[in-house]
Amino acid sequence: MIKELDSVVLTEDIPNLKLAKGDIGTVVLVHNEGEGYEVEFVTLGGDTVAVMTLFPEQIRRIREMEIANARDIDIVAA
């Protein structure tokens, strides 16, 4: 089971938030024993890109033999 502070992988694109399948986020809250997850996505520099509630099918655990990849993202400071 995915729990708070676990790193997870996004399983689908969310274009309106500039998130792409494969982006890595951190679970900051588990809703109703895993019915949903509040996940924060940040740049490598530490800027928050998005914090959003996702369904279990929208994220997955990181697999042991995966490697992270970096990509540019255009975010506007609030």
mmCIF file of the C-alpha atoms, coordinates in Angstrom:
data_MODEL
# 
_entry.id   MODEL 
# 
loop_
_atom_site.group_PDB 
_atom_site.id 
_atom_site.type_symbol 
_atom_site.label_atom_id 
_atom_site.label_alt_id 
_atom_site.label_comp_id 
_atom_site.label_asym_id 
_atom_site.label_entity_id 
_atom_site.label_seq_id 
_atom_site.pdbx_PDB_ins_code 
_atom_site.Cartn_x 
_atom_site.Cartn_y 
_atom_site.Cartn_z 
_atom_site.occupancy 
_atom_site.B_iso_or_equiv 
_atom_site.pdbx_formal_charge 
_atom_site.auth_seq_id 
_atom_site.auth_comp_id 
_atom_site.auth_asym_id 
_atom_site.auth_atom_id 
_atom_site.pdbx_PDB_model_num 
ATOM 1  C CA . MET A 1 1  ? 0.000  0.000  0.000   1.00 0.00 ? 1  MET A CA 1 
ATOM 2  C CA . ILE A 1 2  ? 1.187  3.503  -0.809  1.00 0.00 ? 2  ILE A CA 1 
ATOM 3  C CA . LYS A 1 3  ? 1.649  5.627  2.301   1.00 0.00 ? 3  LYS A CA 1 
ATOM 4  C CA . GLU A 1 4  ? 2.456  9.229  3.237   1.00 0.00 ? 4  GLU A CA 1 
ATOM 5  C CA . LEU A 1 5  ? 5.896  10.441 2.148   1.00 0.00 ? 5  LEU A CA 1 
ATOM 6  C CA . ASP A 1 6  ? 6.251  7.677  -0.458  1.00 0.00 ? 6  ASP A CA 1 
ATOM 7  C CA . SER A 1 7  ? 7.586  8.751  -3.838  1.00 0.00 ? 7  SER A CA 1 
ATOM 8  C CA . VAL A 1 8  ? 5.209  7.746  -6.632  1.00 0.00 ? 8  VAL A CA 1 
ATOM 9  C CA . VAL A 1 9  ? 5.113  7.838  -10.424 1.00 0.00 ? 9  VAL A CA 1 
ATOM 10 C CA . LEU A 1 10 ? 2.326  9.520  -12.388 1.00 0.00 ? 10 LEU A CA 1 
ATOM 11 C CA . THR A 1 11 ? 0.682  7.038  -14.800 1.00 0.00 ? 11 THR A CA 1 
ATOM 12 C CA . GLU A 1 12 ? -0.955 9.586  -17.121 1.00 0.00 ? 12 GLU A CA 1 
ATOM 13 C CA . ASP A 1 13 ? -0.398 13.076 -18.500 1.00 0.00 ? 13 ASP A CA 1 
ATOM 14 C CA . ILE A 1 14 ? -2.147 15.995 -16.785 1.00 0.00 ? 14 ILE A CA 1 
ATOM 15 C CA . PRO A 1 15 ? -1.550 18.732 -19.393 1.00 0.00 ? 15 PRO A CA 1 
ATOM 16 C CA . ASN A 1 16 ? -3.376 21.574 -17.633 1.00 0.00 ? 16 ASN A CA 1 
ATOM 17 C CA . LEU A 1 17 ? -0.856 21.272 -14.762 1.00 0.00 ? 17 LEU A CA 1 
ATOM 18 C CA . LYS A 1 18 ? 2.111  20.579 -17.079 1.00 0.00 ? 18 LYS A CA 1 
ATOM 19 C CA . LEU A 1 19 ? 2.580  17.124 -15.573 1.00 0.00 ? 19 LEU A CA 1 
ATOM 20 C CA . ALA A 1 20 ? 3.598  14.181 -17.730 1.00 0.00 ? 20 ALA A CA 1 
ATOM 21 C CA . LYS A 1 21 ? 3.327  10.430 -17.369 1.00 0.00 ? 21 LYS A CA 1 
ATOM 22 C CA . GLY A 1 22 ? 6.443  9.296  -15.505 1.00 0.00 ? 22 GLY A CA 1 
ATOM 23 C CA . ASP A 1 23 ? 6.795  12.429 -13.346 1.00 0.00 ? 23 ASP A CA 1 
ATOM 24 C CA . ILE A 1 24 ? 7.717  11.634 -9.753  1.00 0.00 ? 24 ILE A CA 1 
ATOM 25 C CA . GLY A 1 25 ? 5.773  13.103 -6.839  1.00 0.00 ? 25 GLY A CA 1 
ATOM 26 C CA . THR A 1 26 ? 5.550  12.694 -3.077  1.00 0.00 ? 26 THR A CA 1 
ATOM 27 C CA . VAL A 1 27 ? 2.410  11.543 -1.290  1.00 0.00 ? 27 VAL A CA 1 
ATOM 28 C CA . VAL A 1 28 ? 1.587  14.145 1.353   1.00 0.00 ? 28 VAL A CA 1 
ATOM 29 C CA . LEU A 1 29 ? -1.784 12.717 2.433   1.00 0.00 ? 29 LEU A CA 1 
ATOM 30 C CA . VAL A 1 30 ? -3.639 9.420  2.034   1.00 0.00 ? 30 VAL A CA 1 
ATOM 31 C CA . HIS A 1 31 ? -7.432 9.741  1.762   1.00 0.00 ? 31 HIS A CA 1 
ATOM 32 C CA . ASN A 1 32 ? -9.752 7.044  3.158   1.00 0.00 ? 32 ASN A CA 1 
ATOM 33 C CA . GLU A 1 33 ? -7.155 4.275  3.432   1.00 0.00 ? 33 GLU A CA 1 
ATOM 34 C CA . GLY A 1 34 ? -5.997 4.595  -0.183  1.00 0.00 ? 34 GLY A CA 1 
ATOM 35 C CA . GLU A 1 35 ? -9.133 5.725  -2.037  1.00 0.00 ? 35 GLU A CA 1 
ATOM 36 C CA . GLY A 1 36 ? -7.165 8.809  -3.084  1.00 0.00 ? 36 GLY A CA 1 
ATOM 37 C CA . TYR A 1 37 ? -3.826 10.502 -2.562  1.00 0.00 ? 37 TYR A CA 1 
ATOM 38 C CA . GLU A 1 38 ? -2.709 14.101 -2.224  1.00 0.00 ? 38 GLU A CA 1 
ATOM 39 C CA . VAL A 1 39 ? 0.537  14.257 -4.204  1.00 0.00 ? 39 VAL A CA 1 
ATOM 40 C CA . GLU A 1 40 ? 3.049  17.108 -4.501  1.00 0.00 ? 40 GLU A CA 1 
ATOM 41 C CA . PHE A 1 41 ? 5.198  17.491 -7.608  1.00 0.00 ? 41 PHE A CA 1 
ATOM 42 C CA . VAL A 1 42 ? 8.294  19.696 -7.350  1.00 0.00 ? 42 VAL A CA 1 
ATOM 43 C CA . THR A 1 43 ? 11.123 20.765 -9.631  1.00 0.00 ? 43 THR A CA 1 
ATOM 44 C CA . LEU A 1 44 ? 14.646 19.569 -8.881  1.00 0.00 ? 44 LEU A CA 1 
ATOM 45 C CA . GLY A 1 45 ? 15.253 23.110 -7.578  1.00 0.00 ? 45 GLY A CA 1 
ATOM 46 C CA . GLY A 1 46 ? 12.506 22.688 -4.988  1.00 0.00 ? 46 GLY A CA 1 
ATOM 47 C CA . ASP A 1 47 ? 9.708  24.769 -6.543  1.00 0.00 ? 47 ASP A CA 1 
ATOM 48 C CA . THR A 1 48 ? 6.246  23.247 -6.270  1.00 0.00 ? 48 THR A CA 1 
ATOM 49 C CA . VAL A 1 49 ? 4.673  22.570 -9.662  1.00 0.00 ? 49 VAL A CA 1 
ATOM 50 C CA . ALA A 1 50 ? 1.390  21.124 -8.368  1.00 0.00 ? 50 ALA A CA 1 
ATOM 51 C CA . VAL A 1 51 ? -0.316 19.607 -5.358  1.00 0.00 ? 51 VAL A CA 1 
ATOM 52 C CA . MET A 1 52 ? -3.326 17.575 -6.342  1.00 0.00 ? 52 MET A CA 1 
ATOM 53 C CA . THR A 1 53 ? -5.620 14.744 -5.340  1.00 0.00 ? 53 THR A CA 1 
ATOM 54 C CA . LEU A 1 54 ? -5.191 11.644 -7.486  1.00 0.00 ? 54 LEU A CA 1 
ATOM 55 C CA . PHE A 1 55 ? -6.953 8.291  -7.715  1.00 0.00 ? 55 PHE A CA 1 
ATOM 56 C CA . PRO A 1 56 ? -4.964 5.077  -7.158  1.00 0.00 ? 56 PRO A CA 1 
ATOM 57 C CA . GLU A 1 57 ? -4.950 4.302  -10.894 1.00 0.00 ? 57 GLU A CA 1 
ATOM 58 C CA . GLN A 1 58 ? -3.251 7.655  -11.612 1.00 0.00 ? 58 GLN A CA 1 
ATOM 59 C CA . ILE A 1 59 ? -0.113 6.804  -9.622  1.00 0.00 ? 59 ILE A CA 1 
ATOM 60 C CA . ARG A 1 60 ? 2.066  3.788  -8.902  1.00 0.00 ? 60 ARG A CA 1 
ATOM 61 C CA . ARG A 1 61 ? 4.970  2.872  -6.675  1.00 0.00 ? 61 ARG A CA 1 
ATOM 62 C CA . ILE A 1 62 ? 8.501  3.331  -7.974  1.00 0.00 ? 62 ILE A CA 1 
ATOM 63 C CA . ARG A 1 63 ? 9.996  0.072  -9.209  1.00 0.00 ? 63 ARG A CA 1 
ATOM 64 C CA . GLU A 1 64 ? 13.412 -1.039 -7.953  1.00 0.00 ? 64 GLU A CA 1 
ATOM 65 C CA . MET A 1 65 ? 15.129 -1.154 -11.345 1.00 0.00 ? 65 MET A CA 1 
ATOM 66 C CA . GLU A 1 66 ? 13.929 2.236  -12.688 1.00 0.00 ? 66 GLU A CA 1 
ATOM 67 C CA . ILE A 1 67 ? 16.037 5.301  -13.321 1.00 0.00 ? 67 ILE A CA 1 
ATOM 68 C CA . ALA A 1 68 ? 14.856 8.908  -12.998 1.00 0.00 ? 68 ALA A CA 1 
ATOM 69 C CA . ASN A 1 69 ? 14.914 11.303 -15.957 1.00 0.00 ? 69 ASN A CA 1 
ATOM 70 C CA . ALA A 1 70 ? 14.905 15.114 -15.986 1.00 0.00 ? 70 ALA A CA 1 
ATOM 71 C CA . ARG A 1 71 ? 12.858 17.385 -18.272 1.00 0.00 ? 71 ARG A CA 1 
ATOM 72 C CA . ASP A 1 72 ? 12.321 21.144 -18.504 1.00 0.00 ? 72 ASP A CA 1 
ATOM 73 C CA . ILE A 1 73 ? 9.048  22.617 -17.334 1.00 0.00 ? 73 ILE A CA 1 
ATOM 74 C CA . ASP A 1 74 ? 7.787  26.144 -17.687 1.00 0.00 ? 74 ASP A CA 1 
ATOM 75 C CA . ILE A 1 75 ? 6.111  27.297 -14.472 1.00 0.00 ? 75 ILE A CA 1 
ATOM 76 C CA . VAL A 1 76 ? 4.922  30.771 -13.592 1.00 0.00 ? 76 VAL A CA 1 
ATOM 77 C CA . ALA A 1 77 ? 5.699  31.981 -10.092 1.00 0.00 ? 77 ALA A CA 1 
ATOM 78 C CA . ALA A 1 78 ? 2.570  32.832 -8.091  1.00 0.00 ? 78 ALA A CA 1 
# 
